[in-house]
Amino acid sequence: MNIVPFIDIIEDLNRDLIKSERYLRLILAIQRAIPCDVVALLKLKHDHLVPVAVVGLKQEALARQFLINHHPRLQHILANPHITRFDAESTLPDPYDGLVDDGSEQLHVHDCMGSTIYIDGKAWGVLTLDAMKAGSFDSLNPTETRAYIAAVAAAINTSEHIEALEAQVERNHQVAQCMLATAGPSSIIGNSVAITDLLSEINTVATSDLSVLITGETGVGKELVAKSIHQQSRRSEQPLVQINCAALPESIVESELFGHVKGAYSGAVSDRRGRFELADGGTLFLDEVGELPLAVQAKLLRALQNGEIQRVGSDNIVVVDVRIIAATNRNLQLEVKEGRFRADLYHRLSVYPLPVPPLRDRGKDVILLAGYFLEKSQHQLGAAKLRLQQTAIDQLTQYHWPGNVRELEHLLSRAALRAISEQGRHASIISISRVHLGSEFVVNHSVVPAIAEVDIINDSNAAAALSQVLTLGLRDSTDEYQRQIIQTVLMTERGNLAAVARSLQLDRSNLIRTMRRLGLDPNAAY
């Protein structure tokens, strides 16, 4: 027996090879052990045999999918647990007719043999060998031939175990990155009626696998609600994987969600899992889901309906077990009506709708949150105790908070820096007064008066605004108001979109989308 092919096969297991190269080297080793003109290794996929490596066949053979029922020779090989040998005069059609790379369009009379490759007792595929000269396989020792076939099966089995381990290591690394990205506190601070009701709703839905649609204004804490649902669910030991649908270019959203295979598009240099596969067994949080393009919405719907995904560029179906939590600051019912969001996807996502109350509806929760953020700031800034004076407390409780909790956090960070700069980092107590909140907060964001304190009917400006609403309708009036506000701030900031986004407490990408929706050109000079 020639042991060199065995040595080659074993040594290749220690080499860092891609799958296609590993399989090609494997059948080349078999060709050295059993001299022949054509060797093909085909993998069983459902009712097809798909070539994964070939020697002696035209390159186009790798793109073929051989339907088993249409190829009697392949069917015979699969049905026989032993090596199958075909007589040179066999009338059974050969699957490689016209594919032999010998410069001829016709297949010569030849010897043909094949064997099923079994992995863990199941048919993995077949190995076929062809010789252009009849009788080439007559002198083969059956025991040695079976040993070579067994070596092929062992090499494939070991290779697949190595690949599975490498894939698991890579997935664990990616999952760890996702978990680090979503790490941090998930406790929701507050004891207002609005927050108490929200916590009760979270407790109700968390233990189920229902899809949850979290709605609310920008900055209310939708991500915190998603974390809380996951951590109270049966999937809490599995990853919570997050994707911000608004932060990704339309061209790569599908790849981020479903993954891709090498060569699927320019820049896809290797196979890559998407967020669905990373979240398998856990929770997938689709933040800003209202920003998804319609084409991707259709594929997302299929994934939610069947629990099946396909990587970009692949025909293989991957089954995943994922709980979906989505969030948006858009009115998706209106988006459906306007044709910008699929109705069937909306109903799939909103099995359990969960609105998050704005900060202005949470009463004295603002003081509890202020205490939490100041405690966080004093550790981050290395300062002594940060305390709010009553003037600052009064201002915070009366403010309307269009930017919600995120605006509160940023405001207090600025106020803490001003107070530390004025009173010194090592003062025993650093007091934050109304002045430290900043003139832009005190002057430009004046207190919103209660309705009882204003006679709206006698207010000429309010009457004019009401007249406009009754004439144009609420949506068009709101759009016109937003248009005027954005144009005013654009003029003030001299067209600097980043500065405008900061002033309006919006993400820059959301600002640009809003401008385009309102017919404003983000690239125009102001």
C-alpha positions as CSV (number, residue, x, y, z in Angstrom):
1,M,0.0,0.0,0.0
2,N,1.2,3.5,-0.8
3,I,1.2,5.4,2.5
4,V,2.2,8.7,1.1
5,P,-1.4,9.9,0.4
6,F,-2.3,9.1,4.0
7,I,0.6,11.2,5.2
8,D,-0.5,14.1,2.9
9,I,-4.1,13.9,4.2
10,I,-3.0,13.9,7.8
11,E,-0.5,16.8,7.4
12,D,-3.2,18.9,5.6
13,L,-5.3,18.7,8.7
14,N,-2.6,20.7,10.5
15,R,-2.6,23.4,7.8
16,D,-4.7,26.6,7.8
17,L,-6.6,26.0,4.6
18,I,-9.9,27.3,3.3
19,K,-12.5,24.6,2.8
20,S,-12.3,24.5,-1.0
21,E,-8.5,24.2,-1.0
22,R,-8.7,21.5,1.7
23,Y,-11.1,19.4,-0.3
24,L,-9.1,19.9,-3.5
25,R,-5.9,18.7,-1.8
26,L,-7.8,15.7,-0.4
27,I,-8.9,14.4,-3.8
28,L,-5.5,15.1,-5.3
29,A,-4.1,12.8,-2.6
30,I,-6.6,10.1,-3.6
31,Q,-5.6,10.5,-7.3
32,R,-2.0,9.8,-6.3
33,A,-3.2,6.7,-4.4
34,I,-5.5,5.4,-7.1
35,P,-4.2,6.6,-10.6
36,C,-7.2,7.9,-12.6
37,D,-8.1,10.8,-14.9
38,V,-11.1,12.3,-13.0
39,V,-11.9,12.5,-9.3
40,A,-14.9,14.4,-7.9
41,L,-16.1,15.0,-4.4
42,L,-19.8,15.8,-4.2
43,K,-21.7,16.8,-1.1
44,L,-25.3,15.7,-0.5
45,K,-27.8,18.6,-0.1
46,H,-31.4,17.5,0.1
47,D,-32.0,15.7,-3.2
48,H,-29.0,17.1,-5.0
49,L,-25.3,16.3,-5.1
50,V,-23.2,19.4,-5.4
51,P,-19.4,19.2,-6.4
52,V,-17.1,20.7,-3.8
53,A,-13.8,19.7,-5.5
54,V,-13.0,18.2,-8.9
55,V,-9.9,17.1,-10.8
56,G,-10.0,16.4,-14.5
57,L,-13.4,18.0,-15.1
58,K,-14.1,21.4,-16.7
59,Q,-14.4,24.3,-14.3
60,E,-18.1,24.6,-15.0
61,A,-18.7,21.3,-13.3
62,L,-18.3,23.0,-9.9
63,A,-21.4,25.1,-10.7
64,R,-23.6,22.0,-11.4
65,Q,-26.1,20.5,-9.1
66,F,-26.8,16.9,-9.9
67,L,-30.4,15.9,-9.1
68,I,-30.1,12.4,-7.8
69,N,-33.2,11.1,-9.4
70,H,-32.0,12.2,-12.8
71,H,-28.6,10.5,-12.6
72,P,-28.8,6.7,-12.1
73,R,-25.1,6.1,-11.5
74,L,-25.1,8.6,-8.6
75,Q,-28.3,7.0,-7.4
76,H,-26.7,3.6,-7.4
77,I,-23.6,4.8,-5.5
78,L,-25.8,6.4,-2.8
79,A,-27.9,3.2,-2.4
80,N,-24.8,1.0,-2.0
81,P,-23.0,1.0,1.4
82,H,-19.9,-0.5,-0.3
83,I,-17.8,0.7,-3.3
84,T,-19.7,0.6,-6.5
85,R,-18.0,-0.3,-9.8
86,F,-19.6,0.2,-13.2
87,D,-18.7,-1.9,-16.2
88,A,-17.1,-0.1,-19.1
89,E,-20.0,-1.2,-21.3
90,S,-22.7,0.0,-18.8
91,T,-25.6,1.7,-20.5
92,L,-26.4,4.0,-17.6
93,P,-25.8,7.6,-18.6
94,D,-22.7,9.2,-17.0
95,P,-23.3,12.5,-15.1
96,Y,-20.0,13.8,-16.5
97,D,-20.8,13.4,-20.2
98,G,-19.3,16.4,-22.0
99,L,-17.6,17.7,-18.8
100,V,-14.3,15.8,-18.9
101,D,-11.5,18.2,-19.4
102,D,-9.6,16.3,-22.1
103,G,-10.1,18.7,-25.1
104,S,-12.8,16.5,-26.5
105,E,-16.6,17.0,-26.4
106,Q,-17.2,13.2,-26.3
107,L,-16.6,10.9,-23.3
108,H,-14.2,8.0,-24.0
109,V,-15.0,4.4,-22.9
110,H,-13.7,4.3,-19.4
111,D,-13.8,2.7,-15.9
112,C,-16.1,4.3,-13.3
113,M,-16.3,3.7,-9.6
114,G,-17.7,5.5,-6.6
115,S,-18.4,5.3,-2.9
116,T,-20.7,7.0,-0.5
117,I,-18.9,9.0,2.2
118,Y,-20.5,8.5,5.6
119,I,-20.0,10.9,8.5
120,D,-21.4,9.8,11.9
121,G,-23.4,7.1,10.2
122,K,-25.1,9.5,7.8
123,A,-24.5,9.9,4.1
124,W,-22.4,13.1,3.7
125,G,-21.8,12.8,-0.1
126,V,-20.0,10.7,-2.7
127,L,-16.5,10.3,-4.1
128,T,-16.3,9.3,-7.8
129,L,-13.3,8.2,-9.8
130,D,-13.1,7.8,-13.6
131,A,-10.4,6.5,-15.9
132,M,-10.3,7.0,-19.6
133,K,-8.9,3.5,-20.1
134,A,-11.1,0.5,-19.6
135,G,-9.9,-1.9,-16.9
136,S,-7.9,0.7,-15.1
137,F,-9.4,-0.3,-11.8
138,D,-9.2,-4.1,-12.3
139,S,-6.0,-4.5,-10.2
140,L,-7.1,-2.4,-7.2
141,N,-6.9,-4.1,-3.9
142,P,-10.4,-3.9,-2.4
143,T,-9.1,-3.6,1.2
144,E,-6.7,-0.8,0.3
145,T,-9.4,1.0,-1.7
146,R,-11.7,0.9,1.3
147,A,-8.9,2.3,3.5
148,Y,-8.5,5.2,1.1
149,I,-12.2,5.9,1.2
150,A,-12.2,5.7,5.0
151,A,-9.3,8.2,5.1
152,V,-11.3,10.6,3.0
153,A,-14.3,10.3,5.3
154,A,-12.1,10.7,8.4
155,A,-10.4,13.8,6.9
156,I,-13.8,15.4,6.0
157,N,-15.2,14.6,9.5
158,T,-12.1,16.1,11.3
159,S,-12.1,19.1,8.9
160,E,-15.8,19.8,9.6
161,H,-15.2,19.5,13.4
162,I,-12.3,22.0,13.1
163,E,-14.4,24.4,11.0
164,A,-17.3,24.1,13.5
165,L,-14.9,24.9,16.4
166,E,-13.5,27.8,14.5
167,A,-16.9,29.1,13.7
168,Q,-18.0,28.7,17.3
169,V,-15.0,30.6,18.5
170,E,-15.7,33.4,16.0
171,R,-19.4,33.5,17.0
172,N,-18.5,33.7,20.7
173,H,-16.1,36.6,19.9
174,Q,-18.8,38.4,18.0
175,V,-21.4,37.7,20.6
176,A,-19.1,39.0,23.3
177,Q,-18.7,42.2,21.4
178,C,-22.4,42.5,21.1
179,M,-22.9,41.9,24.8
180,L,-20.2,44.5,25.6
181,A,-22.0,47.0,23.4
182,T,-25.3,46.4,25.3
183,A,-23.7,46.1,28.7
184,G,-24.5,48.7,31.4
185,P,-27.3,49.4,33.8
186,S,-30.8,48.4,32.8
187,S,-32.7,49.6,35.9
188,I,-35.4,52.1,35.1
189,I,-35.4,54.9,37.6
190,G,-38.7,56.5,38.7
191,N,-41.8,56.0,40.9
192,S,-44.3,58.1,38.9
193,V,-47.6,56.5,37.9
194,A,-46.4,56.4,34.3
195,I,-43.2,54.5,35.1
196,T,-45.0,52.2,37.5
197,D,-47.4,51.2,34.7
198,L,-44.5,50.8,32.3
199,L,-42.7,48.4,34.7
200,S,-45.8,46.4,35.2
201,E,-46.1,46.0,31.4
202,I,-42.5,45.0,31.1
203,N,-43.0,42.3,33.8
204,T,-46.1,41.0,32.0
205,V,-44.4,40.6,28.5
206,A,-40.8,39.8,29.5
207,T,-41.4,36.1,30.3
208,S,-43.1,35.4,27.0
209,D,-41.6,35.2,23.5
210,L,-44.0,37.7,22.0
211,S,-42.5,40.4,19.7
212,V,-42.5,43.8,21.4
213,L,-42.7,47.2,19.7
214,I,-41.3,49.9,21.9
215,T,-42.5,53.4,20.9
216,G,-41.7,56.8,22.3
217,E,-40.0,60.1,21.6
218,T,-36.3,60.4,21.1
219,G,-34.4,60.1,24.4
220,V,-37.1,58.5,26.5
221,G,-35.0,55.4,27.1
222,K,-36.3,52.8,24.7
223,E,-33.0,50.9,24.7
224,L,-33.2,50.7,28.5
225,V,-36.7,49.1,28.2
226,A,-35.4,46.6,25.7
227,K,-32.6,45.6,28.0
228,S,-35.0,45.2,30.9
229,I,-37.3,43.0,28.9
230,H,-34.4,40.7,27.8
231,Q,-32.9,40.5,31.3
232,Q,-36.2,39.4,32.8
233,S,-36.9,36.9,30.0
234,R,-36.1,33.2,29.8
235,R,-33.4,34.1,27.3
236,S,-31.5,36.3,29.7
237,E,-28.4,33.9,29.7
238,Q,-28.3,34.2,25.9
239,P,-27.1,37.3,24.0
240,L,-29.0,40.5,23.5
241,V,-27.9,41.7,20.0
242,Q,-28.7,45.2,18.9
243,I,-28.7,46.8,15.5
244,N,-29.4,50.5,14.8
245,C,-31.3,50.4,11.6
246,A,-30.9,54.1,11.0
247,A,-27.1,54.1,11.4
248,L,-26.4,51.8,8.4
249,P,-26.3,52.6,4.7
250,E,-29.1,50.9,2.8
251,S,-26.5,48.9,0.8
252,I,-25.3,46.9,3.9
253,V,-28.4,46.7,6.1
254,E,-29.4,43.2,4.6
255,S,-25.8,41.9,5.2
256,E,-25.8,43.2,8.8
257,L,-29.1,41.5,9.5
258,F,-28.6,38.2,7.7
259,G,-24.9,37.9,7.0
260,H,-23.1,37.2,3.7
261,V,-20.9,34.7,2.1
262,K,-17.5,35.4,0.6
263,G,-17.8,37.1,-2.8
264,A,-21.4,38.1,-2.3
265,Y,-20.5,41.7,-3.2
266,S,-17.4,43.8,-3.5
267,G,-15.6,43.8,-0.2
268,A,-17.1,40.5,1.1
269,V,-13.7,38.8,1.6
270,S,-15.0,36.1,3.9
271,D,-18.2,34.5,5.2
272,R,-19.8,36.6,8.0
273,R,-22.7,35.9,10.3
274,G,-25.4,38.5,10.6
275,R,-27.2,39.8,13.7
276,F,-29.9,37.1,13.4
277,E,-27.4,34.3,13.7
278,L,-25.5,36.0,16.5
279,A,-28.8,36.4,18.4
280,D,-29.8,32.7,17.9
281,G,-31.3,31.6,21.2
282,G,-31.4,35.1,22.5
283,T,-33.0,38.5,21.7
284,L,-32.5,40.7,18.6
285,F,-33.2,44.4,19.3
286,L,-34.1,46.3,16.1
287,D,-33.6,50.0,17.1
288,E,-35.0,52.7,14.8
289,V,-36.9,49.9,12.9
290,G,-39.0,52.6,11.1
291,E,-35.9,53.5,9.1
292,L,-35.6,50.2,7.3
293,P,-35.9,50.3,3.5
294,L,-39.0,48.6,2.1
295,A,-36.9,46.0,0.2
296,V,-35.3,44.9,3.5
297,Q,-38.7,45.0,5.3
298,A,-39.9,42.2,3.0
299,K,-37.0,39.9,3.9
300,L,-37.3,40.7,7.6
301,L,-40.9,39.7,7.5
302,R,-40.0,36.3,6.0
303,A,-37.4,35.8,8.8
304,L,-40.0,36.6,11.4
305,Q,-42.7,34.3,9.9
306,N,-40.5,31.2,9.3
307,G,-37.5,31.7,11.6
308,E,-35.4,31.1,8.4
309,I,-32.8,33.4,6.9
310,Q,-30.4,33.3,4.0
311,R,-27.0,35.0,4.0
312,V,-26.5,37.4,1.1
313,G,-25.1,35.5,-1.8
314,S,-26.1,32.1,-0.5
315,D,-29.0,29.7,-1.3
316,N,-28.6,27.8,2.0
317,I,-31.4,28.4,4.6
318,V,-30.3,28.9,8.2
319,V,-32.9,28.3,10.9
320,V,-32.7,30.6,13.9
321,D,-34.6,31.0,17.2
322,V,-34.7,34.7,18.0
323,R,-37.0,36.8,20.1
324,I,-37.6,40.2,18.4
325,I,-37.8,43.6,20.2
326,A,-38.1,46.6,18.0
327,A,-38.2,50.3,18.8
328,T,-39.1,53.5,16.9
329,N,-39.8,57.1,17.5
330,R,-42.0,57.2,14.4
331,N,-45.7,56.7,14.2
332,L,-45.6,53.4,12.3
333,Q,-49.4,53.3,11.8
334,L,-49.1,56.6,9.9
335,E,-46.0,55.2,8.1
336,V,-48.1,52.2,7.0
337,K,-50.9,54.5,5.8
338,E,-48.4,56.6,3.8
339,G,-46.9,53.5,2.2
340,R,-43.4,53.8,3.9
341,F,-43.8,50.7,6.1
342,R,-45.3,47.3,5.4
343,A,-48.6,46.7,7.2
344,D,-47.8,42.9,7.6
345,L,-44.4,43.7,9.1
346,Y,-46.0,46.2,11.5
347,H,-48.5,43.7,12.8
348,R,-45.7,41.1,13.2
349,L,-43.6,43.5,15.2
350,S,-46.3,45.1,17.3
351,V,-47.8,41.9,18.9
352,Y,-47.2,43.6,22.2
353,P,-47.0,47.4,21.8
354,L,-45.2,49.2,24.6
355,P,-45.2,53.0,24.7
356,V,-42.6,54.7,26.9
357,P,-43.8,57.9,28.5
358,P,-42.0,61.2,27.9
359,L,-40.1,62.8,30.8
360,R,-42.6,65.7,31.0
361,D,-45.3,63.2,32.0
362,R,-43.3,61.6,34.8
363,G,-43.6,64.3,37.4
364,K,-40.9,64.3,40.1
365,D,-39.0,61.5,38.4
366,V,-36.8,64.2,36.9
367,I,-35.3,64.8,40.4
368,L,-34.6,61.1,40.9
369,L,-33.0,60.9,37.5
370,A,-31.0,64.1,38.2
371,G,-29.6,62.4,41.4
372,Y,-28.6,59.4,39.4
373,F,-26.9,61.3,36.7
374,L,-25.0,63.6,39.2
375,E,-23.7,60.5,41.1
376,K,-22.5,59.2,37.8
377,S,-20.9,62.5,36.8
378,Q,-19.0,63.0,40.1
379,H,-17.3,59.7,39.6
380,Q,-16.5,60.3,36.0
381,L,-15.2,63.9,36.6
382,G,-13.4,63.0,39.8
383,A,-15.2,65.6,41.8
384,A,-16.5,65.7,45.4
385,K,-20.3,65.6,46.1
386,L,-22.5,67.3,43.5
387,R,-25.7,68.7,44.8
388,L,-28.6,70.6,43.3
389,Q,-29.7,73.9,44.7
390,Q,-33.5,74.6,45.0
391,T,-33.3,77.1,42.2
392,A,-32.0,74.4,39.8
393,I,-34.6,71.9,41.1
394,D,-37.4,74.4,40.4
395,Q,-36.1,74.9,36.9
396,L,-35.8,71.2,36.2
397,T,-39.3,70.4,37.4
398,Q,-40.9,73.1,35.3
399,Y,-39.1,72.5,32.0
400,H,-40.9,70.7,29.2
401,W,-38.0,68.4,28.2
402,P,-38.4,68.0,24.4
403,G,-35.2,65.9,24.5
404,N,-36.4,63.8,27.4
405,V,-34.0,61.8,29.6
406,R,-31.1,62.1,27.2
407,E,-31.4,65.9,27.3
408,L,-31.5,65.8,31.1
409,E,-28.3,63.8,31.3
410,H,-26.4,66.1,28.9
411,L,-27.7,69.2,30.6
412,L,-26.5,68.0,34.0
413,S,-23.1,67.0,32.6
414,R,-22.6,70.6,31.3
415,A,-23.9,72.1,34.6
416,A,-21.5,69.9,36.7
417,L,-18.5,71.0,34.6
418,R,-19.5,74.7,35.1
419,A,-20.0,74.2,38.8
420,I,-16.7,72.3,39.2
421,S,-14.8,75.0,37.2
422,E,-16.3,77.7,39.5
423,Q,-16.0,76.1,42.9
424,G,-13.0,73.8,42.5
425,R,-12.8,70.0,42.1
426,H,-11.8,69.5,45.7
427,A,-14.6,71.4,47.4
428,S,-16.4,69.3,50.0
429,I,-19.8,70.0,48.3
430,I,-20.2,71.4,44.8
431,S,-23.6,73.1,44.4
432,I,-25.3,73.4,41.1
433,S,-27.6,76.4,40.8
434,R,-30.0,77.6,38.2
435,V,-27.1,79.7,36.7
436,H,-25.0,76.6,36.0
437,L,-27.8,75.1,33.9
438,G,-26.8,77.6,31.3
439,S,-28.4,80.7,29.7
440,E,-29.5,78.6,26.8
441,F,-31.6,76.5,29.1
442,V,-33.0,79.3,31.2
443,V,-33.7,81.8,28.4
444,N,-34.3,79.8,25.2
445,H,-36.3,77.0,26.9
446,S,-38.7,78.8,29.0
447,V,-41.2,77.1,31.2
448,V,-44.3,75.8,29.3
449,P,-47.3,77.3,31.1
450,A,-50.2,75.2,32.2
451,I,-53.3,75.4,30.0
452,A,-55.3,76.7,33.0
453,E,-53.0,79.8,33.2
454,V,-53.5,80.8,29.6
455,D,-56.7,81.9,27.8
456,I,-56.0,80.3,24.5
457,I,-59.0,81.8,22.8
458,N,-57.7,85.4,23.5
459,D,-54.2,84.6,22.4
460,S,-53.9,85.9,18.9
461,N,-50.9,83.8,18.0
462,A,-52.5,80.6,19.2
463,A,-55.7,81.5,17.4
464,A,-53.7,82.0,14.2
465,A,-52.0,78.7,14.7
466,L,-55.3,77.0,15.2
467,S,-56.7,78.5,12.1
468,Q,-53.7,77.2,10.1
469,V,-54.2,73.7,11.5
470,L,-57.9,73.8,10.6
471,T,-57.0,74.9,7.1
472,L,-54.1,72.7,6.3
473,G,-54.7,69.8,8.6
474,L,-52.6,68.7,11.5
475,R,-50.0,66.7,9.5
476,D,-49.3,69.5,7.0
477,S,-49.3,72.1,9.7
478,T,-46.8,70.1,11.8
479,D,-44.6,69.6,8.7
480,E,-44.6,73.3,8.0
481,Y,-43.8,74.1,11.6
482,Q,-40.8,71.6,11.5
483,R,-39.7,73.2,8.2
484,Q,-39.7,76.7,9.7
485,I,-37.8,75.6,12.8
486,I,-35.1,73.7,10.8
487,Q,-34.7,76.6,8.4
488,T,-34.3,79.1,11.3
489,V,-31.7,76.9,13.1
490,L,-29.9,76.3,9.8
491,M,-29.5,80.1,9.3
492,T,-28.3,80.5,12.9
493,E,-25.8,77.7,12.5
494,R,-24.8,78.8,9.0
495,G,-25.7,75.5,7.4
496,N,-23.6,73.3,9.8
497,L,-25.7,70.2,10.0
498,A,-23.9,68.7,13.0
499,A,-24.5,71.9,15.0
500,V,-28.2,72.0,13.9
501,A,-28.6,68.3,15.0
502,R,-27.2,69.1,18.4
503,S,-29.4,72.2,18.8
504,L,-32.5,70.2,17.9
505,Q,-31.4,67.1,19.9
506,L,-31.5,64.8,16.9
507,D,-29.1,62.3,15.4
508,R,-27.5,63.9,12.3
509,S,-28.8,61.0,10.1
510,N,-32.4,61.6,11.4
511,L,-32.1,65.3,10.7
512,I,-31.1,64.6,7.1
513,R,-34.0,62.2,6.6
514,T,-36.4,64.7,8.1
515,M,-35.1,67.5,5.9
516,R,-35.5,65.4,2.8
517,R,-39.0,64.4,3.8
518,L,-39.9,68.1,4.3
519,G,-38.4,69.0,0.9
520,L,-35.3,70.7,2.3
521,D,-31.9,70.1,0.7
522,P,-29.3,69.1,3.3
523,N,-26.5,70.2,0.8
524,A,-27.9,73.6,0.1
525,A,-26.0,76.7,1.4
526,Y,-27.8,78.7,4.1
